[in-house]
């Protein structure tokens, strides 16, 4: 760029600033906008001063600087370099210019990116970053997924100091899209119904048209639920780290591999009973009125059901100091909870434990006993809760979102060597999916740890041949086996997973039963169960929007043409070659543009989406939907928080071996120093 001079004119203030900034980039310094003057009549800027970034006076030595934390400032040298422009006859004219500086300038072009006025991202690269932002992609992940762009991406990151500049720009993009994300969500759901007619979504708006509750589920999940997977679902609400702080409420099912998959999800304004009523009624409506047979959740106040892991965690908080001081109570407590087979047996063992350890007066022990039916396993062992005892499926669902296709492949195309030569294991291998077979084999491998003793015609007693058997302890178990009727039952009640326990399997081998009766094979665990097509995104073709494809092509072609220009700019012959091919390309592209016909867009109608407003059958106007207010989080205040065991009973401090003091150790003991 030409050096500014007195009388030089610009069309706009921005043009003047950009020209001066481009000039300073070549010279090696940075500028900033300083004082300005506005018109008394129009209040528009009519005079502007641009100064060097080192225009401030240097700090006086010995003067105490204000306290700052890790903040770096530009060293001032009282530099007088600068430019003043004024508005004259609708154009901006230079009326003052000083080019000399009183400080060294930056001579290395690679360092100019750190100057304040030269930081930033060019327009073309901003468009590229916006594509990544809209696609939820990071620069690091893009270089791995697109190796052909790795060189350009690395150059881009080096040129823009990616650690700060790119992250700051992404933050600004988040702020720009913050105001209309709910409207975009409703528009996306409406468009989704065109591709999936069974896609279901419903939005509840308040009087101000703000989103209060939102629920959606796709057609594949609805079909999977209705056909095979309505026997058990897991439900829990988790707070997301978004600006609205709305609780996220997923409905999680268990597929034929024993894995979690989505059966619908929603956002709630709060966790009040009215919100849950709306959510469950909506879920039943989406599933055509078919209620789940079993549901596991930690929303005990809303649904009157608490979970073993949840209650045990609370027990650790409340009983931590008591159990920490009495390890003998811990062993008996776990024995009573884990290995009681019936409610009657549990209550007898609990009463005995209370009497032996004299803890009847403890209020937390009494509280646990009062809610025993909601957390002690023997009270719900006959319910179907496959491979879970808590809401861990909801809490960790994001970890398993992408694990579906691989399990189908392993079941259909890979072979497994059986653990034994029993025909019953061969049957399980051919019937069950691969993951469920391994669950079956875990039980089948335990048959060698029990011996069989016949008590009556159809009653057998199984006792461990070792001191302890994992999952079953040291006790004996009774099995009722009517072989002629294909009827079997065990008092361990471990059929909650839909698989037979090791005790019944031991009776099979003892009584020469070579096949599992069909009544004990659940269809949901077999290879014939429905293949849920939920969250299997890797099988769907990735279609990028046309505008995004255009921007990426522009970035790639610009990079390639820059390489050609660098090679050709050194000689006149090279420039002539480039000019010849550029002219030929313009001719061919002009011909292509004339011959290409733009297809007419087909008219589409959007099916009406169901809403919970005054007119449920009316379509939702996405542009009128407003974002919700920030929700108040749920939780106990700090004053009411239960102290843990370490807070109630602080850790004992070691004593000095020389003098017995707790204030120091043997190394720093004063007596030793003396």
Helices and strands as residue ranges (DSSP letters): E 9-10, H 13-27, E 31-38, E 45-52, E 82-88, E 91-98, G 109-114, G 116-118, H 123-134, H 139-145, G 147-149, H 150-160, H 165-176, G 178-180, H 181-195, E 200-205, E 211-217, H 219-227, E 233-239, E 247-254, E 260-268, H 273-286, E 295-297, H 300-303, H 308-325, H 327-339, H 343-357, H 363-370, G 372-374, G 377-379, H 392-395, G 397-400, H 404-413, H 423-431, H 434-444, G 445-449, E 450-454, E 459-464, E 477-482, G 483-485, E 487-490, G 495-497, H 502-510, G 518-520, G 523-525, G 537-539, H 546-568, H 572-595, E 610-611, G 622-624, G 638-640, H 645-648, H 670-673
